[in-house]
Amino acid sequence: MKTFGGTEFDRGSGIVQLQDSSYLIGGWTTSFGGGDDTYVIHTDAKGNEINQFTYFPGRQGIPYHMEINDMGNVLMSGEIMDTFGFNRRDFFLLELDTAANIQWFRTYGTEHDERTPNFQQTKDSGFILCGSTSNTINGYNDLYAVKTNTNRDTCWTITIGTLLDEVNGFPFQLQDGEYRLVGATWKPASDSIYTYIVKIDSNADTCWTKIGKDKTTGQTWATMTSDSNIMIIGTKMDTLLDQAIYLKKFDQNANLLWEKLYGGAMSELPKHVWETEDKGFIICGYSSSFGTIGDTDLYLVKTDSLGNMLWQRTYGGPEFDNGWSVKSTLDDGYIIVGQTASFGAGDSDVWLLKTDSIGCIWYPSADFVAATTIIFEDDTIFFTDSSKVFPEDSIVSWYWEFGDGSTSTLNDPWHIFRFADTFSVELTVSNYNGCSHSTQKSIIVKEKPNQISISRELKHTVKVYPNPSIGLIQIELPSNLMHLNGVFTLFNIEGQRILQTTVTGKHRNDILLSRNAFTAGTYLYKLELENQRIYTGKVELLK
């Protein structure tokens, strides 16, 4: 994870990976430049900043869509303030080289507001842009599309809509040269939003318009798939999931093929969907149902080609965190750009996250310590988790397999092997994103002999008495160990730690056990001394 920005508000909204595996991020900054500037950051393949740029000082140039063209340069569309002197917003389209130098820049619009443009390069090497315009007689927005030639000059424009509000336009050209404009229409009376799809021919004549029957609470992105169908994401109310993310697939004639929902008990909002190499989809946005305690977290959902969820991940801290754009990377992972208020230097910073193919940013490193590697059958052995994580990460689950069919989910379990053999003990640890790592170690269990020869040194054992006890346990160390301090730990029969205290060898040590805190039964104790010697045993607690 990387953050970029200053002390004010900064946001990343688009990203591309260049051929050398570096990245160009497009966003908006109020920390640098003239304030309200278009913000571009060039990083290396590991997300380290190489350079940053600001363009169009004070004109609120906000990028929405970034792609790589056939020359390896970057195309960017967005909205910008006051290009025609009307103090309004217009579409912009520009090309950057790989060093973020502007190769050309054009704006398109009217004396009214044109907003949130997305684009596609057309088969004649021109462009089609689509967003919304306030240039309507009914006071609402309509879809607004601009077709350019190869010189980026306007060939035609079209404004199309109903008597209601049409927003969030996305243009797509089909193989036959026709176009689909995909947006959403809002019905104020029911406060509901419906999918709105328009077919226009190559001469900008409208062939048909279709409005979906399923009401939603929003529509945020659309994309055309490799099989020339249309994918749309947004939000809708659901009785089980509250405000859920939907993913809908339409054919070219605006017929709904299928729909899937994702989310939890609270609300989610998607910002971007991308078709992956396996013909599935990756969705980014934010979630208030999952992740850390606090505000929203960045939410990432991976599906198969039919929209069935394969996995979901959240990333973030205690404040507002959001993902605006996600793309596949050259190493089969994912790159996500958005904004974070949990990390960084300002009110909101540009946030860059690189994951592997299953959405993991980092993995814990599993490790553990066994009290010994050679024991006798029916003896108790204690295991201590010593796994390591990155400072930003934490382990939330442990899974032990002892090799004899027994398992445990404790972080520091104990175990009794009932027969002689060599057992492979495996620990798997997972972080809050479900990213896991495993390690194995061998434990040799020997048959218990009839007679055990005990050295003179080991004849001096620790005494824990009275046993059984009604609530007071006394510990007496051997005379040759009286100078050592230690840690006394008490476990219940399931291996859960219920008491841990420090003991000293210079004086008699009394450990009081509250009769109300512990039930009667058998407990295991472990005494670890400074010289690494460990004593274990059982104690009976009485009521």
C-alpha positions as CSV (number, residue, x, y, z in Angstrom):
1,M,0.0,0.0,0.0
2,K,1.2,3.5,-0.9
3,T,-0.2,6.9,-0.3
4,F,0.4,10.2,-2.1
5,G,-0.7,13.7,-1.4
6,G,-0.4,16.7,0.8
7,T,-2.2,18.1,3.8
8,E,-5.5,18.9,1.9
9,F,-7.9,16.7,-0.1
10,D,-6.4,14.4,-2.7
11,R,-8.1,11.5,-4.6
12,G,-7.0,8.9,-7.1
13,S,-9.7,8.0,-9.7
14,G,-7.9,6.2,-12.6
15,I,-4.8,4.1,-13.2
16,V,-2.9,2.3,-16.0
17,Q,0.1,0.1,-16.0
18,L,2.7,1.0,-18.6
19,Q,4.7,-1.5,-20.6
20,D,7.7,-1.3,-18.2
21,S,5.4,-2.3,-15.3
22,S,5.3,1.2,-13.9
23,Y,2.1,3.0,-13.2
24,L,0.4,6.3,-14.0
25,I,-2.3,7.4,-11.6
26,G,-4.8,10.1,-12.5
27,G,-6.6,12.0,-9.8
28,W,-7.5,15.4,-8.3
29,T,-5.6,17.5,-5.7
30,T,-6.2,20.5,-3.6
31,S,-2.8,20.1,-1.9
32,F,-0.5,21.0,-4.9
33,G,-0.5,23.3,-7.9
34,G,-3.0,26.0,-7.9
35,G,-5.6,24.1,-5.9
36,D,-8.3,22.0,-7.6
37,D,-5.8,20.7,-10.1
38,T,-5.7,17.5,-12.2
39,Y,-3.1,15.3,-10.5
40,V,-1.0,12.7,-12.1
41,I,1.6,10.5,-10.3
42,H,4.1,8.3,-12.0
43,T,5.4,5.4,-9.9
44,D,7.7,2.5,-10.5
45,A,6.5,-1.2,-10.5
46,K,6.6,-1.2,-6.7
47,G,4.5,1.9,-6.2
48,N,7.4,4.2,-5.3
49,E,6.9,7.7,-6.6
50,I,9.1,8.7,-9.6
51,N,7.4,12.0,-10.3
52,Q,4.2,13.9,-9.8
53,F,2.4,16.5,-12.0
54,T,-0.4,19.0,-11.8
55,Y,-2.3,20.4,-14.7
56,F,-5.0,23.1,-15.3
57,P,-4.6,25.1,-12.1
58,G,-7.8,25.9,-10.2
59,R,-10.0,24.4,-12.9
60,Q,-11.1,21.3,-11.0
61,G,-10.0,18.9,-13.8
62,I,-11.3,15.5,-12.4
63,P,-10.3,12.4,-14.4
64,Y,-12.7,9.5,-14.6
65,H,-11.4,7.1,-17.2
66,M,-7.8,6.1,-18.2
67,E,-6.7,3.6,-20.9
68,I,-3.5,2.7,-22.8
69,N,-3.7,3.3,-26.6
70,D,-1.9,1.3,-29.4
71,M,1.1,3.5,-29.1
72,G,1.6,2.8,-25.4
73,N,0.5,6.3,-24.4
74,V,-2.2,7.1,-21.9
75,L,-5.7,8.4,-22.8
76,M,-7.6,10.2,-20.1
77,S,-11.1,11.6,-20.0
78,G,-12.7,13.8,-17.3
79,E,-14.6,17.0,-16.6
80,I,-13.1,20.5,-16.2
81,M,-14.3,23.9,-15.3
82,D,-14.8,26.9,-17.6
83,T,-13.2,26.0,-20.9
84,F,-15.7,28.1,-23.0
85,G,-16.1,31.1,-20.6
86,F,-19.5,30.1,-19.2
87,N,-18.2,29.1,-15.7
88,R,-19.5,25.6,-16.4
89,R,-18.1,22.1,-16.6
90,D,-17.1,20.4,-19.9
91,F,-15.7,17.1,-21.1
92,F,-11.9,16.9,-21.6
93,L,-9.9,14.3,-23.4
94,L,-6.1,14.2,-23.5
95,E,-3.2,12.0,-24.3
96,L,-0.1,11.6,-22.1
97,D,3.2,10.0,-23.1
98,T,4.8,7.6,-20.6
99,A,6.6,10.4,-18.9
100,A,3.2,12.2,-18.3
101,N,3.8,14.9,-20.9
102,I,0.6,16.1,-22.5
103,Q,0.7,15.3,-26.3
104,W,-2.7,16.8,-27.0
105,F,-5.7,18.2,-25.0
106,R,-9.3,18.9,-26.2
107,T,-12.5,19.9,-24.5
108,Y,-16.1,19.3,-25.6
109,G,-19.4,20.8,-24.4
110,T,-21.9,23.5,-24.4
111,E,-22.7,26.6,-22.3
112,H,-24.3,24.2,-19.8
113,D,-22.7,21.5,-17.5
114,E,-21.3,18.4,-19.1
115,R,-20.1,15.9,-16.6
116,T,-18.5,12.4,-15.8
117,P,-17.4,11.5,-19.4
118,N,-16.2,8.1,-20.3
119,F,-14.7,7.3,-23.7
120,Q,-13.9,4.6,-26.2
121,Q,-11.6,4.7,-29.2
122,T,-13.6,4.0,-32.3
123,K,-12.8,1.8,-35.3
124,D,-12.0,4.8,-37.5
125,S,-9.3,6.0,-34.9
126,G,-11.6,8.6,-33.5
127,F,-13.3,8.7,-30.2
128,I,-16.8,8.6,-28.7
129,L,-17.4,10.2,-25.3
130,C,-20.5,10.0,-23.2
131,G,-21.6,11.5,-20.0
132,S,-24.4,13.8,-18.9
133,T,-25.5,17.4,-19.8
134,S,-27.7,19.9,-18.1
135,N,-28.6,21.4,-21.5
136,T,-32.3,20.3,-21.4
137,I,-35.6,22.2,-21.4
138,N,-37.0,20.2,-18.5
139,G,-34.4,21.1,-16.0
140,Y,-33.0,17.6,-15.6
141,N,-29.9,16.0,-17.1
142,D,-29.8,14.0,-20.3
143,L,-27.1,11.7,-21.8
144,Y,-24.7,13.6,-24.0
145,A,-22.4,11.9,-26.5
146,V,-19.7,13.4,-28.7
147,K,-18.1,11.6,-31.7
148,T,-14.7,12.8,-33.0
149,N,-12.6,12.0,-36.0
150,T,-8.9,11.0,-35.8
151,N,-7.9,14.7,-35.3
152,R,-10.2,14.8,-32.3
153,D,-12.5,17.3,-34.1
154,T,-16.2,16.9,-33.4
155,C,-18.1,14.9,-36.0
156,W,-21.5,14.9,-34.2
157,T,-23.1,15.2,-30.8
158,I,-26.3,13.8,-29.5
159,T,-28.4,14.7,-26.5
160,I,-30.9,12.0,-25.5
161,G,-33.1,11.3,-22.5
162,T,-36.6,11.3,-21.0
163,L,-38.4,14.0,-19.1
164,L,-36.5,12.7,-16.0
165,D,-32.9,12.7,-15.0
166,E,-30.3,10.7,-17.1
167,V,-26.8,10.4,-15.7
168,N,-23.6,8.3,-15.8
169,G,-23.2,7.7,-19.5
170,F,-20.9,5.1,-21.0
171,P,-20.3,4.7,-24.8
172,F,-19.6,1.5,-26.6
173,Q,-19.1,0.7,-30.3
174,L,-20.0,-2.7,-31.6
175,Q,-18.4,-4.7,-34.3
176,D,-21.1,-3.5,-36.9
177,G,-20.2,0.1,-36.2
178,E,-23.3,0.9,-34.2
179,Y,-23.2,2.3,-30.7
180,R,-24.7,1.7,-27.3
181,L,-25.0,4.5,-24.8
182,V,-25.5,3.1,-21.3
183,G,-26.7,5.3,-18.4
184,A,-29.3,5.5,-15.6
185,T,-32.6,7.3,-15.4
186,W,-33.9,8.6,-12.1
187,K,-37.6,8.8,-11.3
188,P,-38.0,11.4,-8.5
189,A,-41.6,10.3,-7.6
190,S,-40.3,7.0,-6.4
191,D,-36.7,8.0,-5.8
192,S,-35.7,5.0,-7.9
193,I,-33.0,4.6,-10.6
194,Y,-33.4,2.3,-13.6
195,T,-30.9,1.2,-16.3
196,Y,-31.2,3.2,-19.5
197,I,-29.7,1.8,-22.7
198,V,-29.8,3.6,-26.1
199,K,-29.0,2.2,-29.5
200,I,-27.7,4.7,-32.1
201,D,-26.4,4.0,-35.6
202,S,-23.2,5.3,-37.1
203,N,-25.0,8.5,-38.2
204,A,-26.1,9.3,-34.6
205,D,-29.7,8.4,-35.4
206,T,-31.6,6.8,-32.5
207,C,-32.8,3.3,-33.2
208,W,-34.3,2.5,-29.8
209,T,-34.2,3.2,-26.1
210,K,-34.9,0.8,-23.3
211,I,-35.4,1.4,-19.6
212,G,-34.9,-1.5,-17.2
213,K,-37.8,-2.8,-15.0
214,D,-35.7,-3.3,-11.9
215,K,-35.4,-0.2,-9.6
216,T,-32.1,0.4,-7.9
217,T,-30.6,3.1,-5.7
218,G,-27.7,3.9,-8.1
219,Q,-25.6,2.9,-11.1
220,T,-21.9,3.7,-11.1
221,W,-20.1,2.0,-13.9
222,A,-20.6,0.0,-17.1
223,T,-18.2,-1.9,-19.4
224,M,-18.4,-4.0,-22.5
225,T,-17.2,-7.6,-22.2
226,S,-15.0,-9.5,-24.7
227,D,-18.2,-11.2,-26.0
228,S,-19.8,-7.7,-26.7
229,N,-22.2,-7.9,-23.9
230,I,-22.8,-5.1,-21.3
231,M,-21.9,-5.3,-17.6
232,I,-23.3,-2.7,-15.2
233,I,-22.7,-2.2,-11.5
234,G,-24.5,-0.2,-8.9
235,T,-26.5,-0.5,-5.7
236,K,-29.9,-1.6,-4.7
237,M,-31.8,-2.3,-1.6
238,D,-32.1,-6.0,-0.6
239,T,-34.0,-7.5,2.3
240,L,-31.0,-9.6,3.3
241,L,-28.0,-7.4,2.4
242,D,-29.3,-3.9,3.0
243,Q,-27.8,-1.7,0.3
244,A,-26.1,-4.3,-1.9
245,I,-23.8,-4.2,-4.9
246,Y,-25.4,-5.6,-8.0
247,L,-23.6,-6.9,-11.2
248,K,-25.9,-7.2,-14.2
249,K,-25.1,-8.6,-17.6
250,F,-27.2,-7.4,-20.6
251,D,-26.9,-8.5,-24.2
252,Q,-26.6,-6.0,-27.1
253,N,-30.4,-5.6,-27.2
254,A,-30.6,-4.6,-23.6
255,N,-32.1,-7.9,-22.4
256,L,-31.0,-8.9,-18.9
257,L,-29.1,-12.2,-18.9
258,W,-28.3,-12.5,-15.2
259,E,-27.8,-10.5,-12.0
260,K,-25.8,-11.1,-8.9
261,L,-25.7,-9.4,-5.5
262,Y,-22.7,-8.8,-3.1
263,G,-22.4,-7.3,0.3
264,G,-23.3,-7.6,3.9
265,A,-25.7,-6.4,6.6
266,M,-24.9,-2.8,6.1
267,S,-24.2,-0.8,2.9
268,E,-21.7,-1.2,0.0
269,L,-21.0,1.0,-3.0
270,P,-19.1,-0.1,-6.2
271,K,-17.0,2.4,-8.3
272,H,-15.5,0.3,-11.0
273,V,-15.7,-3.2,-12.7
274,W,-13.1,-4.8,-14.9
275,E,-13.2,-8.0,-16.9
276,T,-10.3,-10.3,-16.0
277,E,-8.3,-12.7,-18.1
278,D,-10.4,-15.7,-17.0
279,K,-13.6,-13.9,-18.3
280,G,-14.6,-13.2,-14.7
281,F,-14.9,-9.7,-13.1
282,I,-13.2,-7.7,-10.4
283,I,-15.2,-5.0,-8.6
284,C,-13.9,-2.2,-6.3
285,G,-15.7,0.3,-4.2
286,Y,-16.3,0.5,-0.5
287,S,-18.0,-1.5,2.3
288,S,-19.4,-0.6,5.7
289,S,-20.3,-4.3,6.4
290,F,-16.9,-5.8,6.4
291,G,-13.3,-4.8,7.4
292,T,-12.0,-2.7,10.3
293,I,-14.2,-1.1,12.9
294,G,-14.9,2.5,12.1
295,D,-15.8,4.1,8.7
296,T,-15.9,2.4,5.3
297,D,-13.1,0.2,3.9
298,L,-12.0,-0.4,0.4
299,Y,-14.0,-3.4,-0.9
300,L,-12.7,-5.8,-3.6
301,V,-14.9,-8.6,-5.1
302,K,-13.7,-11.3,-7.6
303,T,-16.3,-13.3,-9.6
304,D,-16.3,-16.0,-12.2
305,S,-17.8,-15.4,-15.7
306,L,-21.3,-15.9,-14.4
307,G,-20.9,-13.5,-11.5
308,N,-20.5,-16.1,-8.8
309,M,-18.3,-14.7,-6.0
310,L,-14.9,-16.4,-5.8
311,W,-13.5,-14.2,-3.0
312,Q,-13.9,-10.8,-1.4
313,R,-11.4,-8.6,0.5
314,T,-11.4,-5.4,2.5
315,Y,-8.5,-3.0,3.1
316,G,-8.4,0.1,5.3
317,G,-8.2,1.7,8.7
318,P,-10.6,3.5,11.1
319,E,-11.6,6.3,8.7
320,F,-13.1,6.5,5.2
321,D,-11.3,4.4,2.6
322,N,-12.6,3.8,-0.9
323,G,-11.5,2.2,-4.2
324,W,-12.2,4.1,-7.5
325,S,-10.5,2.0,-10.1
326,V,-9.1,-1.5,-10.4
327,K,-7.2,-3.1,-13.3
328,S,-5.4,-6.4,-13.9
329,T,-1.6,-6.2,-13.8
330,L,1.1,-7.9,-16.0
331,D,1.9,-10.4,-13.2
332,D,-1.8,-11.6,-13.0
333,G,-2.5,-9.5,-9.8
334,Y,-4.5,-6.4,-9.4
335,I,-3.8,-2.7,-8.9
336,I,-6.4,-0.5,-7.2
337,V,-6.4,3.3,-6.8
338,G,-8.7,5.3,-4.6
339,Q,-8.6,7.5,-1.6
340,T,-7.9,7.0,2.1
341,A,-8.5,9.1,5.2
342,S,-7.0,6.4,7.5
343,F,-3.4,6.7,6.1
344,G,-1.2,9.3,4.6
345,A,-0.6,13.0,5.3
346,G,-3.9,14.8,4.7
347,D,-7.7,14.9,5.0
348,S,-7.8,12.4,2.1
349,D,-4.8,11.0,0.2
350,V,-4.4,9.1,-3.1
351,W,-4.2,5.4,-2.2
352,L,-2.5,2.8,-4.3
353,L,-2.8,-0.9,-3.5
354,K,-1.1,-3.8,-5.3
355,T,-2.4,-7.4,-4.7
356,D,-1.6,-10.8,-6.0
357,S,-4.1,-12.9,-8.0
358,I,-6.3,-13.7,-4.9
359,G,-6.3,-10.1,-3.5
360,C,-3.6,-10.5,-0.9
361,I,-1.3,-7.5,-0.3
362,W,0.9,-9.3,2.2
363,Y,1.1,-12.7,3.9
364,P,1.9,-13.6,7.5
365,S,4.9,-15.8,8.0
366,A,3.9,-18.8,10.0
367,D,6.3,-20.2,12.6
368,F,6.1,-21.8,16.0
369,V,8.3,-23.2,18.8
370,A,7.7,-26.6,20.3
371,A,8.8,-27.2,23.9
372,T,10.7,-30.2,22.7
373,T,11.1,-32.2,19.5
374,I,11.4,-35.6,21.2
375,I,8.8,-36.8,23.8
376,F,7.3,-39.9,25.1
377,E,3.8,-41.1,24.3
378,D,1.1,-39.8,26.6
379,D,3.2,-36.9,27.7
380,T,2.0,-33.3,27.2
381,I,3.8,-31.0,24.7
382,F,3.3,-27.3,24.5
383,F,3.4,-25.2,21.3
384,T,4.0,-21.5,21.1
385,D,3.1,-19.4,18.0
386,S,6.0,-17.2,16.8
387,S,4.6,-16.1,13.5
388,K,5.6,-12.7,12.1
389,V,3.5,-10.1,10.2
390,F,4.1,-6.7,8.6
391,P,3.5,-3.8,11.0
392,E,0.2,-2.9,9.2
393,D,-1.0,-6.5,9.4
394,S,-2.3,-8.9,12.1
395,I,-3.0,-12.6,12.5
396,V,-6.6,-13.4,13.3
397,S,-6.8,-17.2,13.1
398,W,-4.6,-20.2,13.8
399,Y,-5.1,-23.7,12.6
400,W,-3.0,-26.5,14.0
401,E,-2.8,-30.1,12.6
402,F,-0.9,-32.4,14.8
403,G,-0.5,-35.2,12.3
404,D,-2.5,-37.7,14.3
405,G,-5.9,-36.5,13.2
406,S,-6.2,-33.9,16.0
407,T,-6.5,-30.1,15.4
408,S,-6.7,-26.9,17.3
409,T,-7.6,-23.3,16.6
410,L,-5.7,-21.8,19.7
411,N,-2.7,-19.6,19.2
412,D,-0.6,-21.5,21.8
413,P,-2.0,-25.0,22.2
414,W,-0.9,-28.1,24.0
415,H,-1.2,-31.7,22.8
416,I,-0.8,-35.3,23.9
417,F,0.4,-37.9,21.4
418,R,-1.0,-41.3,22.3
419,F,1.3,-43.5,20.4
420,A,4.9,-43.6,19.2
421,D,5.7,-42.3,15.7
422,T,7.1,-39.2,13.9
423,F,4.4,-36.6,13.5
424,S,4.4,-33.6,11.2
425,V,2.8,-30.7,13.1
426,E,1.5,-28.0,10.7
427,L,0.5,-24.4,11.7
428,T,-1.5,-22.3,9.3
429,V,-2.0,-18.6,10.2
430,S,-4.3,-16.2,8.4
431,N,-4.7,-12.4,8.5
432,Y,-8.0,-10.5,8.4
433,N,-8.1,-10.7,4.6
434,G,-7.9,-14.5,4.6
435,C,-4.3,-14.5,3.3
436,S,-2.6,-17.5,4.9
437,H,0.8,-19.2,5.3
438,S,1.7,-22.6,6.7
439,T,4.8,-24.2,8.2
440,Q,5.6,-27.7,9.4
441,K,7.9,-29.2,12.0
442,S,8.5,-32.9,13.0
443,I,7.9,-34.2,16.5
444,I,9.4,-37.6,17.4
445,V,7.2,-39.5,19.9
446,K,8.9,-42.5,21.6
447,E,7.4,-45.5,23.4
448,K,7.5,-44.9,27.1
449,P,10.0,-47.4,28.7
450,N,9.1,-49.4,31.8
451,Q,11.9,-47.8,33.8
452,I,13.2,-44.4,33.2
453,S,16.7,-43.5,34.4
454,I,16.6,-40.0,35.8
455,S,19.8,-38.0,36.2
456,R,20.6,-36.6,39.6
457,E,19.9,-33.1,38.3
458,L,16.4,-33.9,37.1
459,K,15.4,-35.5,40.4
460,H,14.9,-32.0,41.7
461,T,11.5,-31.2,40.5
462,V,9.1,-28.4,41.0
463,K,6.3,-28.9,43.6
464,V,2.8,-27.6,43.0
465,Y,0.6,-28.2,46.0
466,P,-1.8,-28.8,47.5
467,N,-3.1,-31.0,44.8
468,P,-6.2,-31.2,44.7
469,S,-6.6,-27.6,45.6
470,I,-9.7,-25.6,46.8
471,G,-8.4,-22.3,45.6
472,L,-4.8,-21.8,46.7
473,I,-1.8,-23.2,44.8
474,Q,1.7,-23.0,46.2
475,I,4.8,-23.4,44.0
476,E,8.1,-24.6,45.4
477,L,11.2,-24.6,43.2
478,P,14.1,-27.0,43.7
479,S,16.9,-25.7,45.9
480,N,19.3,-25.5,42.9
481,L,16.8,-23.3,41.0
482,M,15.8,-20.9,43.8
483,H,17.5,-18.0,42.1
484,L,15.5,-18.2,38.9
485,N,12.3,-16.4,38.0
486,G,9.6,-18.0,35.9
487,V,6.2,-17.7,34.4
488,F,3.3,-20.0,35.6
489,T,0.5,-20.6,33.1
490,L,-2.7,-22.6,33.8
491,F,-4.8,-24.2,31.1
492,N,-8.2,-25.7,31.1
493,I,-8.7,-29.2,29.7
494,E,-9.5,-27.8,26.2
495,G,-6.0,-26.1,26.2
496,Q,-7.3,-22.5,26.7
497,R,-5.0,-20.3,28.8
498,I,-7.0,-19.1,31.8
499,L,-4.2,-17.7,34.1
500,Q,-0.6,-16.5,33.6
501,T,1.5,-15.0,36.4
502,T,5.2,-14.4,37.2
503,V,6.8,-16.3,40.1
504,T,10.1,-15.8,41.8
505,G,12.3,-18.5,43.3
506,K,13.6,-16.6,46.4
507,H,10.3,-16.9,48.3
508,R,7.4,-19.3,48.5
509,N,4.9,-18.3,45.8
510,D,1.2,-18.5,46.5
511,I,-1.3,-18.3,43.6
512,L,-4.9,-17.7,44.6
513,L,-7.6,-19.1,42.3
514,S,-11.0,-17.5,42.8
515,R,-13.6,-20.2,43.4
516,N,-16.1,-18.2,41.4
517,A,-13.8,-17.9,38.3
518,F,-12.9,-21.5,37.8
519,T,-15.1,-24.6,37.7
520,A,-14.0,-27.8,39.4
521,G,-12.0,-30.2,37.3
522,T,-8.6,-31.1,35.9
523,Y,-6.2,-28.4,34.7
524,L,-2.8,-28.4,33.2
525,Y,0.0,-26.1,34.3
526,K,3.3,-25.0,32.7
527,L,6.2,-23.4,34.5
528,E,8.8,-21.8,32.3
529,L,12.1,-20.8,34.1
530,E,14.7,-18.3,32.9
531,N,17.1,-21.2,31.9
532,Q,14.5,-22.4,29.4
533,R,13.6,-25.4,31.5
534,I,9.9,-26.2,31.4
535,Y,7.9,-28.1,34.0
536,T,4.4,-29.3,33.3
537,G,1.8,-31.2,35.2
538,K,-1.9,-31.5,36.2
539,V,-3.8,-30.1,39.1
540,E,-7.3,-30.8,40.4
541,L,-9.4,-27.8,41.4
542,L,-12.2,-28.4,43.9
543,K,-15.1,-26.3,44.9
